Amino acid sequence: MGYMEEYRKWMESPALTAEEHAELAALEGNEKEIQERFFAPLSFGTAGLRGTMGIGLYKMNRFTVGAATQGLANLIKQYGPRAMQRGVAIACDSRLHSDEYSHLAASILAANGINVIEYESLRPVPVLSFAVRTYGTLAGVMVTASHNPKEYNGYKVYWEDGAQLPPKEADVVAKEMDALDMFTDVKTMDHQEAIDKGLIKIIGPESDEIYLRQIQKMSINPDCIAQVADDFKIIYTPFHGAGYKLVPEILKRIGYKHVICVPEQMVIDGNFPTVKSPNPENKEGFNLAIEMAKQQGVDLIIGTDPDSDRCGTVLKSSTGDYVTLSGNQMGVLLIDYIITAKKLTNTMPPHPAVLKSVVSTEMARKVANDNGVACFDTFTGFKFLAEKIKEFEATGSHQYLFAFEESYGYLCGDHARDKDAVIASMLIAEMAAYYRTKGMTLYDAMQDMYKRYGYYAEETLSIVMPGVSGLTRMAELMKELRETPLKEVGGTAVKDVRDLQSGIQTELATGAQTEVELKGQNVLYYDLEDGTSFIIRPSGTEPKVKVYIMANGKEKAEVDAKIEKYAAAAKEIVK
């Protein structure tokens, strides 16, 4: 069915409300917009659904959420009555329509005879992962679009280990969605009726208490907090989102007496009125917090995104300016601190390891290896880090200490299998206290690490390619790069290229090929002659191509020059 036929089908459907029909009627004559909304269904993958909200096949709305939930219900029913009894845990963030979509998902699952545990109000992503593991549900649903702008929402599905849905099960959901009519084949029932019948169980603070107790156990050296708590102040912002309750609470429980929250951003609002984008990677989101820090003499600011799975920081530098730490910098700081603290407290396991995504800084490997700790790469996406943790549990080969990805996602502990900004905030605060006892800030600690391990710098470029034409161009670009491999980048020769789709590494000088461990993802990884890594990867959740540049050297100026040169080259290659 073409996009115009699909548009007319929606226009004629009695399932739409008058308001929804009016939204579509306003598109008459705007063929480009009609094509953008109806050229294809919003695809369901291992990350679930994500897109801008609106009426249409390629939009996040109650119909696409309904179809995904019915597809999930059909998957669960294939596993039989016991699986249906184990059921699904559901939570949502602060985005527009998130609570509506979560109630709808719960009602559809209940109508299919599947038990549901639903949080009474918004919760962080890791709490949903924790609930799946703690209550033994077969699956979990989190309604969230993470750090995307306010126009977005999404639908993430988790499996019984608390990690995102595996590819095999995701394929089943996708096929079930393709086979159903989202207007007539989705079962539902009244939400309150499902509660009254015991099909939906509402949970809240009692579950938070279990979660917080498990988080607090992961504090390694709380004694250092007690030494500085009388005068150490931390400013925290949840960016109008789900971290507003649990992050301040865990900071207080580990001993902090002065946790100052940004009042304007403690207001739960899916319009995110005080920021252009609720992303802790962007320093401008911290403007209100920085002003408060200047007034109160605070040198550490922590911010979490709307679903509280990503965590960002702002620090006072040696010059008195407020600067951000990148996800890579915070990752290596935490690796170094966790290793140090575990050695100090004699809690280091026999075969420790840290995990990172393949596009995260190589400084992590340097820090880990220099301290006798193994370091493993996985594909981008926390589900792959979770798979590696699961592998360690099964084989007993290593015990993971910490897992991270450069996009501000961190995890420690066994309570969850997705990135967790609550535990990250706790560990960052504990680390800051440790360095305060030594007369240092986290900014000082980062500079000290460069002196000890060498200078590293990274930059990620996101080249947006929206719409149908963008998806086509993304595919064409990767095809062109495979057919005609890059021989140089910014005037520096390419030493070898790793195609992580085929799992083949090719040495350009000789043409020799070898197999690599990582295989099956659309990533091209170039090793340049000067030691720089240059990586090209289409995003799996957003209409953009990402280029990662990872450089190292003896001096900051040397590394900054490499970053500048290769960033300019990237814009010429990816266009």
HUURCOR-V14649 format. One record per residue. N is the residue number from 1. RES is the residue in three letters. SS is DSSP state (~ for helix, > for strand, _ for the rest). OMEGA is omega in degrees with one decimal (NA if undefined). Layout:
# HUURCOR-V14649
<<N;RES;SS;OMEGA> <N;RES;SS;OMEGA>>
This chain:
# HUURCOR-V14649
<<1;MET;_;178.7> <2;GLY;_;-174.9> <3;TYR;~;178.1> <4;MET;~;177.2> <5;GLU;~;178.8> <6;GLU;~;177.4> <7;TYR;~;-179.8> <8;ARG;~;177.8> <9;LYS;~;179.0> <10;TRP;~;179.9> <11;MET;~;-176.0> <12;GLU;~;-176.0> <13;SER;_;175.7> <14;PRO;_;-178.9> <15;ALA;_;-178.6> <16;LEU;_;174.5> <17;THR;_;178.4> <18;ALA;~;179.2> <19;GLU;~;179.4> <20;GLU;~;176.0> <21;HIS;~;-179.5> <22;ALA;~;177.8> <23;GLU;~;179.4> <24;LEU;~;179.8> <25;ALA;~;179.9> <26;ALA;_;180.0> <27;LEU;_;-178.6> <28;GLU;_;179.4> <29;GLY;_;179.5> <30;ASN;_;-172.8> <31;GLU;~;-179.8> <32;LYS;~;179.8> <33;GLU;~;177.5> <34;ILE;~;178.3> <35;GLN;~;-179.5> <36;GLU;~;-176.8> <37;ARG;~;-169.7> <38;PHE;~;-176.4> <39;PHE;_;-179.1> <40;ALA;_;174.2> <41;PRO;_;171.2> <42;LEU;_;-170.2> <43;SER;_;178.2> <44;PHE;_;178.3> <45;GLY;>;-179.5> <46;THR;_;173.5> <47;ALA;_;179.8> <48;GLY;>;179.9> <49;LEU;>;169.1> <50;ARG;>;178.2> <51;GLY;>;176.4> <52;THR;>;-177.4> <53;MET;>;-179.5> <54;GLY;_;179.9> <55;ILE;_;-178.9> <56;GLY;_;-177.0> <57;LEU;_;-176.9> <58;TYR;_;-179.3> <59;LYS;_;171.3> <60;MET;>;178.3> <61;ASN;_;-175.0> <62;ARG;~;-179.8> <63;PHE;~;178.0> <64;THR;~;174.7> <65;VAL;~;178.9> <66;GLY;~;180.0> <67;ALA;~;179.1> <68;ALA;~;-178.7> <69;THR;~;176.7> <70;GLN;~;175.6> <71;GLY;~;176.8> <72;LEU;~;178.5> <73;ALA;~;179.4> <74;ASN;~;176.0> <75;LEU;~;-176.9> <76;ILE;~;-179.2> <77;LYS;~;177.1> <78;GLN;~;-179.7> <79;TYR;_;172.8> <80;GLY;_;-173.7> <81;PRO;~;-178.4> <82;ARG;~;178.6> <83;ALA;~;179.0> <84;MET;~;178.3> <85;GLN;~;177.5> <86;ARG;~;168.4> <87;GLY;_;-170.5> <88;VAL;>;171.8> <89;ALA;>;-176.0> <90;ILE;>;173.8> <91;ALA;>;179.2> <92;CYS;>;176.5> <93;ASP;_;-172.7> <94;SER;_;-175.2> <95;ARG;_;175.9> <96;LEU;_;178.5> <97;HIS;_;-178.1> <98;SER;~;179.9> <99;ASP;~;177.2> <100;GLU;~;-178.7> <101;TYR;~;-179.7> <102;SER;~;176.2> <103;HIS;~;179.0> <104;LEU;~;178.8> <105;ALA;~;179.0> <106;ALA;~;-178.3> <107;SER;~;179.8> <108;ILE;~;178.2> <109;LEU;~;178.9> <110;ALA;~;179.1> <111;ALA;~;176.8> <112;ASN;_;177.5> <113;GLY;_;-178.0> <114;ILE;_;-179.5> <115;ASN;_;-177.6> <116;VAL;>;166.5> <117;ILE;>;-175.4> <118;GLU;>;175.7> <119;TYR;>;-173.9> <120;GLU;_;178.3> <121;SER;_;-173.7> <122;LEU;_;179.0> <123;ARG;_;174.3> <124;PRO;_;175.7> <125;VAL;~;-177.0> <126;PRO;~;177.0> <127;VAL;~;177.1> <128;LEU;~;177.1> <129;SER;~;176.2> <130;PHE;~;-178.0> <131;ALA;~;177.9> <132;VAL;~;-178.0> <133;ARG;~;-174.6> <134;THR;~;-176.4> <135;TYR;~;174.6> <136;GLY;_;177.6> <137;THR;_;178.3> <138;LEU;_;-175.3> <139;ALA;>;175.7> <140;GLY;>;176.5> <141;VAL;>;175.4> <142;MET;>;177.3> <143;VAL;>;-174.7> <144;THR;_;169.2> <145;ALA;_;174.6> <146;SER;_;-173.2> <147;HIS;_;-178.5> <148;ASN;_;176.8> <149;PRO;_;-171.6> <150;LYS;_;-178.1> <151;GLU;_;-174.1> <152;TYR;>;161.6> <153;ASN;>;-176.5> <154;GLY;>;-172.1> <155;TYR;>;-177.8> <156;LYS;>;-179.4> <157;VAL;>;-179.7> <158;TYR;>;178.3> <159;TRP;>;-164.3> <160;GLU;_;177.4> <161;ASP;_;179.9> <162;GLY;_;175.7> <163;ALA;_;179.3> <164;GLN;>;-173.5> <165;LEU;_;178.2> <166;PRO;_;-177.7> <167;PRO;~;-178.4> <168;LYS;~;-179.2> <169;GLU;~;177.7> <170;ALA;~;177.8> <171;ASP;~;178.1> <172;VAL;~;178.6> <173;VAL;~;-179.3> <174;ALA;~;-180.0> <175;LYS;~;177.5> <176;GLU;~;177.9> <177;MET;~;-179.4> <178;ASP;~;-174.4> <179;ALA;~;-174.9> <180;LEU;_;172.0> <181;ASP;_;-173.4> <182;MET;_;178.3> <183;PHE;_;-172.9> <184;THR;_;-172.4> <185;ASP;_;-179.3> <186;VAL;_;178.6> <187;LYS;_;175.9> <188;THR;_;176.4> <189;MET;_;179.7> <190;ASP;_;-175.8> <191;HIS;~;-179.2> <192;GLN;~;177.3> <193;GLU;~;178.8> <194;ALA;~;176.0> <195;ILE;~;-178.7> <196;ASP;~;-179.3> <197;LYS;_;178.0> <198;GLY;_;178.4> <199;LEU;_;175.6> <200;ILE;>;176.0> <201;LYS;>;179.9> <202;ILE;>;178.4> <203;ILE;>;-176.4> <204;GLY;_;-172.2> <205;PRO;~;-179.1> <206;GLU;~;176.7> <207;SER;~;177.3> <208;ASP;~;-177.9> <209;GLU;~;178.0> <210;ILE;~;179.9> <211;TYR;~;-178.0> <212;LEU;~;178.3> <213;ARG;~;178.9> <214;GLN;~;178.1> <215;ILE;~;-175.7> <216;GLN;~;178.1> <217;LYS;_;-178.6> <218;MET;_;172.1> <219;SER;_;-171.4> <220;ILE;_;-173.8> <221;ASN;_;-176.2> <222;PRO;_;-179.9> <223;ASP;~;-178.3> <224;CYS;~;177.3> <225;ILE;~;-179.8> <226;ALA;~;-178.3> <227;GLN;~;-173.7> <228;VAL;~;-169.2> <229;ALA;_;-176.2> <230;ASP;_;-176.5> <231;ASP;_;-179.6> <232;PHE;_;179.4> <233;LYS;>;174.9> <234;ILE;>;172.2> <235;ILE;>;-178.0> <236;TYR;>;172.0> <237;THR;>;176.6> <238;PRO;_;-176.5> <239;PHE;_;176.3> <240;HIS;_;-170.8> <241;GLY;_;-164.3> <242;ALA;~;179.6> <243;GLY;~;-169.6> <244;TYR;~;-175.8> <245;LYS;_;-169.8> <246;LEU;~;-179.9> <247;VAL;~;176.8> <248;PRO;~;-178.4> <249;GLU;~;-178.8> <250;ILE;~;177.8> <251;LEU;~;177.8> <252;LYS;~;-177.7> <253;ARG;~;179.3> <254;ILE;_;171.1> <255;GLY;_;179.3> <256;TYR;_;-178.2> <257;LYS;_;-174.6> <258;HIS;>;175.5> <259;VAL;>;-174.0> <260;ILE;>;-178.3> <261;CYS;>;177.6> <262;VAL;_;-170.0> <263;PRO;~;-178.0> <264;GLU;~;-176.4> <265;GLN;~;171.2> <266;MET;~;178.1> <267;VAL;_;-179.1> <268;ILE;_;-174.5> <269;ASP;_;-179.4> <270;GLY;_;173.8> <271;ASN;_;179.5> <272;PHE;_;-168.6> <273;PRO;_;-175.7> <274;THR;_;-178.1> <275;VAL;_;174.4> <276;LYS;_;178.5> <277;SER;_;-176.0> <278;PRO;_;-173.7> <279;ASN;_;-178.4> <280;PRO;_;173.2> <281;GLU;_;-175.1> <282;ASN;_;-174.9> <283;LYS;~;-176.3> <284;GLU;~;176.7> <285;GLY;~;-178.2> <286;PHE;~;-174.4> <287;ASN;~;179.7> <288;LEU;~;-179.5> <289;ALA;~;-179.8> <290;ILE;~;176.7> <291;GLU;~;176.5> <292;MET;~;-178.9> <293;ALA;~;178.6> <294;LYS;~;-177.7> <295;GLN;~;-173.0> <296;GLN;~;176.9> <297;GLY;_;-178.2> <298;VAL;_;-178.3> <299;ASP;_;177.8> <300;LEU;>;175.8> <301;ILE;>;177.4> <302;ILE;>;177.1> <303;GLY;>;177.4> <304;THR;>;-178.1> <305;ASP;_;-171.4> <306;PRO;_;177.6> <307;ASP;_;171.8> <308;SER;_;169.7> <309;ASP;_;177.0> <310;ARG;>;-174.1> <311;CYS;>;177.8> <312;GLY;>;-178.4> <313;THR;>;171.2> <314;VAL;>;-176.0> <315;LEU;>;171.3> <316;LYS;>;-177.8> <317;SER;_;-179.9> <318;SER;_;178.5> <319;THR;_;-178.8> <320;GLY;_;176.4> <321;ASP;_;176.2> <322;TYR;>;-174.9> <323;VAL;>;177.1> <324;THR;>;168.3> <325;LEU;>;176.5> <326;SER;_;175.8> <327;GLY;~;176.9> <328;ASN;~;-179.5> <329;GLN;~;179.0> <330;MET;~;177.7> <331;GLY;~;-178.4> <332;VAL;~;174.5> <333;LEU;~;-179.0> <334;LEU;~;176.9> <335;ILE;~;-178.8> <336;ASP;~;-179.1> <337;TYR;~;-177.8> <338;ILE;~;177.7> <339;ILE;~;-179.8> <340;THR;~;-176.8> <341;ALA;~;-179.8> <342;LYS;~;175.2> <343;LYS;~;179.9> <344;LEU;~;-176.4> <345;THR;_;179.3> <346;ASN;_;-180.0> <347;THR;_;179.6> <348;MET;_;178.4> <349;PRO;_;-175.4> <350;PRO;_;-175.7> <351;HIS;_;-174.0> <352;PRO;>;177.2> <353;ALA;>;169.6> <354;VAL;>;-177.0> <355;LEU;>;175.7> <356;LYS;>;173.6> <357;SER;>;-175.1> <358;VAL;_;-179.8> <359;VAL;_;178.5> <360;SER;_;-169.7> <361;THR;_;175.2> <362;GLU;_;175.2> <363;MET;~;178.7> <364;ALA;~;179.5> <365;ARG;~;179.0> <366;LYS;~;-179.0> <367;VAL;~;-178.6> <368;ALA;~;-175.2> <369;ASN;~;178.6> <370;ASP;~;179.9> <371;ASN;_;175.7> <372;GLY;_;-179.2> <373;VAL;_;178.7> <374;ALA;>;178.5> <375;CYS;>;-177.8> <376;PHE;>;174.5> <377;ASP;>;169.4> <378;THR;>;173.2> <379;PHE;_;178.8> <380;THR;_;-177.6> <381;GLY;_;-172.5> <382;PHE;~;178.0> <383;LYS;~;179.1> <384;PHE;~;173.4> <385;LEU;~;178.6> <386;ALA;~;178.0> <387;GLU;~;-179.9> <388;LYS;~;176.7> <389;ILE;~;179.1> <390;LYS;~;177.5> <391;GLU;~;178.0> <392;PHE;~;179.5> <393;GLU;~;-177.2> <394;ALA;~;-175.0> <395;THR;~;-175.8> <396;GLY;_;-176.4> <397;SER;_;-179.4> <398;HIS;_;169.0> <399;GLN;>;-176.3> <400;TYR;>;176.1> <401;LEU;>;-168.8> <402;PHE;>;176.4> <403;ALA;>;180.0> <404;PHE;>;170.8> <405;GLU;>;-172.4> <406;GLU;_;-178.4> <407;SER;_;170.2> <408;TYR;_;178.1> <409;GLY;>;-175.0> <410;TYR;>;176.8> <411;LEU;>;174.0> <412;CYS;_;177.7> <413;GLY;_;-175.5> <414;ASP;_;-176.0> <415;HIS;_;-175.3> <416;ALA;_;177.2> <417;ARG;_;171.9> <418;ASP;_;-177.5> <419;LYS;_;-169.6> <420;ASP;_;-179.9> <421;ALA;~;177.9> <422;VAL;~;178.9> <423;ILE;~;176.9> <424;ALA;~;178.4> <425;SER;~;179.7> <426;MET;~;-178.2> <427;LEU;~;176.7> <428;ILE;~;179.5> <429;ALA;~;178.2> <430;GLU;~;178.7> <431;MET;~;178.8> <432;ALA;~;178.3> <433;ALA;~;178.6> <434;TYR;~;-179.5> <435;TYR;~;175.7> <436;ARG;~;178.5> <437;THR;~;177.6> <438;LYS;_;-179.9> <439;GLY;_;-177.0> <440;MET;_;169.9> <441;THR;_;175.7> <442;LEU;~;175.5> <443;TYR;~;177.4> <444;ASP;~;-178.3> <445;ALA;~;179.3> <446;MET;~;178.3> <447;GLN;~;178.4> <448;ASP;~;179.1> <449;MET;~;176.7> <450;TYR;~;178.6> <451;LYS;~;-176.9> <452;ARG;~;-171.0> <453;TYR;~;-175.0> <454;GLY;_;-176.2> <455;TYR;>;178.5> <456;TYR;>;174.9> <457;ALA;>;-177.9> <458;GLU;>;172.7> <459;GLU;>;176.5> <460;THR;>;175.9> <461;LEU;>;177.0> <462;SER;>;179.8> <463;ILE;>;-174.0> <464;VAL;>;177.5> <465;MET;_;-172.2> <466;PRO;_;171.4> <467;GLY;~;-178.4> <468;VAL;~;-179.0> <469;SER;~;179.2> <470;GLY;~;178.4> <471;LEU;~;178.5> <472;THR;~;-178.6> <473;ARG;~;178.3> <474;MET;~;179.5> <475;ALA;~;180.0> <476;GLU;~;-178.2> <477;LEU;~;-177.9> <478;MET;~;177.3> <479;LYS;~;-179.9> <480;GLU;~;-177.9> <481;LEU;~;176.9> <482;ARG;~;-179.5> <483;GLU;~;179.5> <484;THR;_;-174.6> <485;PRO;_;175.0> <486;LEU;_;176.6> <487;LYS;_;176.3> <488;GLU;>;176.5> <489;VAL;>;179.5> <490;GLY;_;179.4> <491;GLY;_;177.9> <492;THR;>;-177.1> <493;ALA;>;173.3> <494;VAL;>;179.4> <495;LYS;>;175.8> <496;ASP;>;179.6> <497;VAL;>;175.5> <498;ARG;>;174.8> <499;ASP;>;-174.7> <500;LEU;_;170.4> <501;GLN;_;179.3> <502;SER;_;-176.9> <503;GLY;_;-177.7> <504;ILE;>;173.2> <505;GLN;>;-178.8> <506;THR;>;174.5> <507;GLU;>;-171.6> <508;LEU;_;-176.3> <509;ALA;_;-175.5> <510;THR;_;-175.2> <511;GLY;_;-179.3> <512;ALA;_;-177.9> <513;GLN;>;176.0> <514;THR;>;177.6> <515;GLU;>;176.0> <516;VAL;_;-174.4> <517;GLU;_;-176.8> <518;LEU;_;-175.8> <519;LYS;_;171.8> <520;GLY;_;177.8> <521;GLN;_;-172.9> <522;ASN;_;-176.5> <523;VAL;>;172.0> <524;LEU;>;-173.0> <525;TYR;>;-178.4> <526;TYR;>;172.4> <527;ASP;>;-178.3> <528;LEU;>;-174.9> <529;GLU;_;-179.0> <530;ASP;_;177.7> <531;GLY;_;178.9> <532;THR;_;172.6> <533;SER;>;-178.0> <534;PHE;>;-168.9> <535;ILE;>;178.1> <536;ILE;>;-177.0> <537;ARG;>;171.5> <538;PRO;>;178.0> <539;SER;_;177.3> <540;GLY;_;-175.9> <541;THR;_;-176.2> <542;GLU;_;-178.0> <543;PRO;_;-178.2> <544;LYS;>;171.4> <545;VAL;>;179.9> <546;LYS;>;174.9> <547;VAL;>;-179.1> <548;TYR;>;177.4> <549;ILE;>;-178.9> <550;MET;>;-175.2> <551;ALA;>;175.4> <552;ASN;>;-178.5> <553;GLY;>;-176.9> <554;LYS;_;-175.5> <555;GLU;_;179.8> <556;LYS;~;-177.4> <557;ALA;~;179.5> <558;GLU;~;-177.1> <559;VAL;~;177.9> <560;ASP;~;179.3> <561;ALA;~;177.4> <562;LYS;~;-179.5> <563;ILE;~;-179.0> <564;GLU;~;-178.5> <565;LYS;~;-175.5> <566;TYR;~;174.7> <567;ALA;~;177.6> <568;ALA;~;179.1> <569;ALA;~;-179.1> <570;ALA;~;-178.7> <571;LYS;~;175.8> <572;GLU;~;-178.1> <573;ILE;~;-176.9> <574;VAL;_;179.1> <575;LYS;_;NA>>
